[in-house]
């Protein structure tokens, strides 16, 4: 298994099918805390002791997203941040979504 967090996101211009079946299953198994929702996107809830720490985490996620050119949806609340990602160009999941998720996981540990 390749370490997803060591890879870089690849821009998607469309025209490729979203991940499904065995390919989707293999990648999702590498990120046990993320949930695949309807085969369309992945999401994870991160918990913190207060708003300030959640906000600091969200800012770090934003930096990684900019570096990778792959931008998740982020919901920030007191003591929590929920991150959801998919590849908009194909309206589904690509390996880049899992790479970004693995990089985000590293920020939380």
Phi and psi restraints in degrees (value plus and minus 20) as a CYANA .aco file:
   2 UNK   PHI    -102.7   -62.7
   2 UNK   PSI     123.0   163.0
   3 UNK   PHI     -94.4   -54.4
   3 UNK   PSI      87.7   127.7
   4 UNK   PHI     -77.0   -37.0
   4 UNK   PSI     -58.9   -18.9
   5 UNK   PHI     -85.8   -45.8
   5 UNK   PSI     -38.6     1.4
   6 UNK   PHI    -106.8   -66.8
   6 UNK   PSI     -28.6    11.4
   7 UNK   PHI    -108.9   -68.9
   7 UNK   PSI     151.5   191.5
   8 UNK   PHI    -137.9   -97.9
   8 UNK   PSI     127.9   167.9
   9 UNK   PHI     -86.3   -46.3
   9 UNK   PSI     125.8   165.8
  10 UNK   PHI    -133.2   -93.2
  10 UNK   PSI     108.6   148.6
  11 UNK   PHI     -79.6   -39.6
  11 UNK   PSI     118.8   158.8
  12 UNK   PHI    -131.4   -91.4
  12 UNK   PSI     105.4   145.4
  13 UNK   PHI    -121.4   -81.4
  13 UNK   PSI     -15.8    24.2
  14 UNK   PHI      75.3   115.3
  14 UNK   PSI    -198.1  -158.1
  15 UNK   PHI      59.9    99.9
  15 UNK   PSI     -16.3    23.7
  16 UNK   PHI    -139.2   -99.2
  16 UNK   PSI     127.7   167.7
  17 UNK   PHI     -94.5   -54.5
  17 UNK   PSI     127.9   167.9
  18 UNK   PHI     -86.2   -46.2
  18 UNK   PSI     136.8   176.8
  19 UNK   PHI     -79.4   -39.4
  19 UNK   PSI     124.4   164.4
  20 UNK   PHI    -176.7  -136.7
  20 UNK   PSI     149.0   189.0
  21 UNK   PHI      36.3    76.3
  21 UNK   PSI    -155.3  -115.3
  22 UNK   PHI     -82.1   -42.1
  22 UNK   PSI     -58.5   -18.5
  23 UNK   PHI     -82.1   -42.1
  23 UNK   PSI     -64.6   -24.6
  24 UNK   PHI     -85.6   -45.6
  24 UNK   PSI     -62.4   -22.4
  25 UNK   PHI     -81.9   -41.9
  25 UNK   PSI     -64.0   -24.0
  26 UNK   PHI     -82.9   -42.9
  26 UNK   PSI     -61.9   -21.9
  27 UNK   PHI     -90.5   -50.5
  27 UNK   PSI     -61.8   -21.8
  28 UNK   PHI     -85.0   -45.0
  28 UNK   PSI     -49.9    -9.9
  29 UNK   PHI     -85.9   -45.9
  29 UNK   PSI     -41.9    -1.9
  30 UNK   PHI    -101.6   -61.6
  30 UNK   PSI     -30.7     9.3
  31 UNK   PHI    -148.6  -108.6
  31 UNK   PSI      61.1   101.1
  32 UNK   PHI     -85.4   -45.4
  32 UNK   PSI     -44.9    -4.9
  33 UNK   PHI    -109.9   -69.9
  33 UNK   PSI     -25.9    14.1
  34 UNK   PHI    -115.9   -75.9
  34 UNK   PSI     123.4   163.4
  35 UNK   PHI    -127.4   -87.4
  35 UNK   PSI     112.3   152.3
  36 UNK   PHI    -105.1   -65.1
  36 UNK   PSI     104.9   144.9
  37 UNK   PHI    -130.7   -90.7
  37 UNK   PSI      95.0   135.0
  38 UNK   PHI      33.6    73.6
  38 UNK   PSI       6.9    46.9
  39 UNK   PHI      44.5    84.5
  39 UNK   PSI      -9.0    31.0
  40 UNK   PHI    -128.0   -88.0
  40 UNK   PSI     -59.9   -19.9
  41 UNK   PHI    -167.8  -127.8
  41 UNK   PSI     146.7   186.7
  42 UNK   PHI    -140.0  -100.0
  42 UNK   PSI     128.5   168.5
  43 UNK   PHI    -165.2  -125.2
  43 UNK   PSI     131.3   171.3
  44 UNK   PHI    -170.3  -130.3
  44 UNK   PSI     120.8   160.8
  45 UNK   PHI    -120.7   -80.7
  45 UNK   PSI     107.0   147.0
  46 UNK   PHI    -129.1   -89.1
  46 UNK   PSI     114.7   154.7
  47 UNK   PHI    -132.7   -92.7
  47 UNK   PSI     126.5   166.5
  48 UNK   PHI    -160.0  -120.0
  48 UNK   PSI     141.3   181.3
  49 UNK   PHI     -95.6   -55.6
  49 UNK   PSI     -34.5     5.5
  50 UNK   PHI    -181.9  -141.9
  50 UNK   PSI     157.3   197.3
  51 UNK   PHI     -88.1   -48.1
  51 UNK   PSI     -62.1   -22.1
  52 UNK   PHI     -77.6   -37.6
  52 UNK   PSI     -63.5   -23.5
  53 UNK   PHI     -90.0   -50.0
  53 UNK   PSI     -56.6   -16.6
  54 UNK   PHI     -84.1   -44.1
  54 UNK   PSI     -62.9   -22.9
  55 UNK   PHI     -84.3   -44.3
  55 UNK   PSI     -62.4   -22.4
  56 UNK   PHI     -80.1   -40.1
  56 UNK   PSI     -61.8   -21.8
  57 UNK   PHI     -82.3   -42.3
  57 UNK   PSI     -66.4   -26.4
  58 UNK   PHI     -79.2   -39.2
  58 UNK   PSI     -60.6   -20.6
  59 UNK   PHI     -83.4   -43.4
  59 UNK   PSI     -58.6   -18.6
  60 UNK   PHI     -86.1   -46.1
  60 UNK   PSI     -60.1   -20.1
  61 UNK   PHI     -80.8   -40.8
  61 UNK   PSI     -62.0   -22.0
  62 UNK   PHI     -80.0   -40.0
  62 UNK   PSI     -60.0   -20.0
  63 UNK   PHI     -83.9   -43.9
  63 UNK   PSI     -65.0   -25.0
  64 UNK   PHI     -83.6   -43.6
  64 UNK   PSI     -61.6   -21.6
  65 UNK   PHI     -80.8   -40.8
  65 UNK   PSI     -62.3   -22.3
  66 UNK   PHI     -84.6   -44.6
  66 UNK   PSI     -64.1   -24.1
  67 UNK   PHI     -78.5   -38.5
  67 UNK   PSI     -58.7   -18.7
  68 UNK   PHI    -109.4   -69.4
  68 UNK   PSI     -33.1     6.9
  69 UNK   PHI      45.2    85.2
  69 UNK   PSI      10.2    50.2
  70 UNK   PHI    -158.4  -118.4
  70 UNK   PSI      97.4   137.4
  71 UNK   PHI    -137.6   -97.6
  71 UNK   PSI      98.2   138.2
  72 UNK   PHI    -104.7   -64.7
  72 UNK   PSI     147.2   187.2
  73 UNK   PHI    -107.7   -67.7
  73 UNK   PSI     116.8   156.8
  74 UNK   PHI    -150.0  -110.0
  74 UNK   PSI     107.7   147.7
  75 UNK   PHI    -130.7   -90.7
  75 UNK   PSI      97.3   137.3
  76 UNK   PHI    -125.5   -85.5
  76 UNK   PSI     113.8   153.8
  77 UNK   PHI    -165.2  -125.2
  77 UNK   PSI     157.7   197.7
  78 UNK   PHI     -82.8   -42.8
  78 UNK   PSI      98.1   138.1
  79 UNK   PHI      52.7    92.7
  79 UNK   PSI      -4.7    35.3
  80 UNK   PHI    -176.9  -136.9
  80 UNK   PSI     135.1   175.1
  81 UNK   PHI    -164.5  -124.5
  81 UNK   PSI     105.8   145.8
  82 UNK   PHI    -127.8   -87.8
  82 UNK   PSI     106.6   146.6
  83 UNK   PHI    -133.4   -93.4
  83 UNK   PSI     111.1   151.1
  84 UNK   PHI    -150.8  -110.8
  84 UNK   PSI     114.5   154.5
  85 UNK   PHI    -162.0  -122.0
  85 UNK   PSI     129.3   169.3
  86 UNK   PHI    -181.0  -141.0
  86 UNK   PSI     149.2   189.2
  87 UNK   PHI    -114.9   -74.9
  87 UNK   PSI      88.3   128.3
  88 UNK   PHI     -82.1   -42.1
  88 UNK   PSI     -54.8   -14.8
  89 UNK   PHI     -81.4   -41.4
  89 UNK   PSI     -45.5    -5.5
  90 UNK   PHI    -139.7   -99.7
  90 UNK   PSI     -17.7    22.3
  91 UNK   PHI      33.8    73.8
  91 UNK   PSI      26.2    66.2
  92 UNK   PHI    -192.8  -152.8
  92 UNK   PSI    -185.0  -145.0
  93 UNK   PHI    -117.8   -77.8
  93 UNK   PSI     122.4   162.4
  94 UNK   PHI    -148.4  -108.4
  94 UNK   PSI     153.0   193.0
  95 UNK   PHI     -78.6   -38.6
  95 UNK   PSI     -53.1   -13.1
  96 UNK   PHI     -78.4   -38.4
  96 UNK   PSI     -53.4   -13.4
  97 UNK   PHI     -83.0   -43.0
  97 UNK   PSI     -59.1   -19.1
  98 UNK   PHI     -95.3   -55.3
  98 UNK   PSI     -54.0   -14.0
  99 UNK   PHI     -82.9   -42.9
  99 UNK   PSI     -68.6   -28.6
 100 UNK   PHI     -79.8   -39.8
 100 UNK   PSI     -63.6   -23.6
 101 UNK   PHI     -80.1   -40.1
 101 UNK   PSI     -61.9   -21.9
 102 UNK   PHI     -85.3   -45.3
 102 UNK   PSI     -58.5   -18.5
 103 UNK   PHI     -86.3   -46.3
 103 UNK   PSI     -59.2   -19.2
 104 UNK   PHI     -85.4   -45.4
 104 UNK   PSI     -60.3   -20.3
 105 UNK   PHI     -77.0   -37.0
 105 UNK   PSI     -59.2   -19.2
 106 UNK   PHI     -82.1   -42.1
 106 UNK   PSI     -52.0   -12.0
 107 UNK   PHI     -88.6   -48.6
 107 UNK   PSI     -48.4    -8.4
 108 UNK   PHI    -104.6   -64.6
 108 UNK   PSI     -45.2    -5.2
